[in-house]
């Protein structure tokens, strides 16, 4: 097959010549158990040249993946949301540099100056100073979007305003929600009216209930004892603009066509090219991509990379509960690919996309990209598990017995976490947290006033500490919940209620 140099136009014949190898590789990774199922779309200019599913929607069940199968796409939601905001910018409803204080005066960051100056652009570029995981912890214990966004004002900044990059689901969510405010409609309605309906993305939604209503949908899968299991569900409605969209590859191919054509779709200019172009500007350096060596930057909801095949726009998505996705565009070649899978971790989406790019631009695949990307993802999460298990995997030989369990029971509270209750029944303590007692965790004694919980449904064997502070009266005066203490807000004082 003839190959193309960077920036050279790609012909339909060249893409079609590479598709059998892409299809064969996708089938191999499914047959090898790298993922239970996946779907791929390939777009050139304004046409979808390839659309196919592989494997099973759920292990142990006969239904297969096809081009209509709806997946939860996780953080691939971010560039889609950036496209929605670009549509609003195109119409003059909002500007990328509109201040959040003007759009949504109720929103606050920790400090006054960033609160008054932070813009839609800042939040979509992750440079507000908000710590990356801020809000994820509150989502995990059952809080809804509005309450999470309200409580972000309590979180200390991780960097000076506009001086650091910190990838934030709830920062970007606020940027999207605020941009929709002038319309008088919720974000979910704006996304549907400004993007999904005009592009005919009939199977795409921002709500989990819509995802569950699709008969042809993919389940999430995680590894358990070396096997894929569909064990965990993930409702990402609180952070829908950043991670809660669901779609099939047919719909996403329509979106890729719009991006490649600078806002034009089906012969009409739906979004001004100038508004969409802003999303693809490399604003913040992310260093070097550790797998493919590209120079990596973040734009507005997009990763912008300069690598072995020139300029690419892309974004990955992942739920450690069991999803992994990717969209990648080579804008000069007007070529795009989207890969959706129903499992985590694997190197499949990036591996297939990088292999396909090699075929198109070099005529051959240079290395085992699926293997290398898989190793990178496993290495990313292994240290977290290893550290937790090293610290708490075995009860110390000199462990001290706990106090009478009644010394720890009671109500605790702080402004960030809200209320927590520790109860005792049948010789076991239980911690209840979240709105209305949304989450309940049995506690296992470890050493004196230190107990363990296992709060992460996505990693059910990963321990997390619960530490009680004992006052002079022999009763606990405070509790520190490590899973909620990433920025020092996980200590709750005993409440008199």
Secondary structure, 3 states (H helix, E strand, C coil): CCCCCCCCCCCHHHHHHHHHHHHHHHHHHHHCCCCCEEEEEEEECCEEEEEEEEEECCCCCCCECCCCCEEECHHHHHHHHHHHHHHHHHCCCCCCCCEHHHHCCCCCCCCHHHHHHCEHHHHHCCCCCCCCCCCHHHHHCCCCHHHHHHHHHHCCCCCCCCCCCCCCHHHHHHHHHHHHHCCCCCHHHHHHHHHHCCCCCCCCECCHHHHHHCCCECCCCEEECCEEECCCCCCCHHHHHHHCCEECHHHHHHHHHHHHCCCEECCEECCCHHHHHHHHCCCEEEEECCCCCCEEEECCCCEEEEECCEEEEEEEEEECCCEEEEEEEECCCCEEEEEEECCECCCHHHHHHHHHHHHHHHCCCCCCHHHHHHHHHHHHHHHHHHHHHHHHCCCCCCCCCCCCHHHCCEEEEECCCEEEEEEEECCEEEEEECCCCCEEEEEEEEECCEEEECCCHHHCCCCEEEEEEECCCCCEEEEEEHHHCCCCCCEEEECCC
